[in-house]
Amino acid sequence: MAPLFGREAWACVWRMVQNDLVHGWGLDWNFWRCVDDPEAQIGVVDAQFVVHRGVATLLAQGKAEDGGGVRERQWAEFHAFTWRLQDVEEKAH
């Protein structure tokens, strides 16, 4: 599946994904923040397959036996992203 956005929404989403976090966990859960009416302004293409590049994003940071290092970083980044969103919302209100 792949999300689709109008130009204004894409500008917002693009700013959201341009960050220092490798994995981007939680981004898709927050796309709604970029539009007024998510059900009308965000679409999903599900009729085509999406090819993902097999790029190692963490190189040697994971533990070969169980991938624990990678999973730890994914969760740490997810929490960092969540805290950033909360901080932005608090400053906006």
Secondary structure, 3 states (H helix, E strand, C coil): CEEEECHHHHHHHHHHHCCCCCCCCCCHHHHHHHCCCHHHHEEEECCCCCCCCCCCCCHHHCCCCCCHHHHHHHHHHHHHHHHHHHHHHHHHC
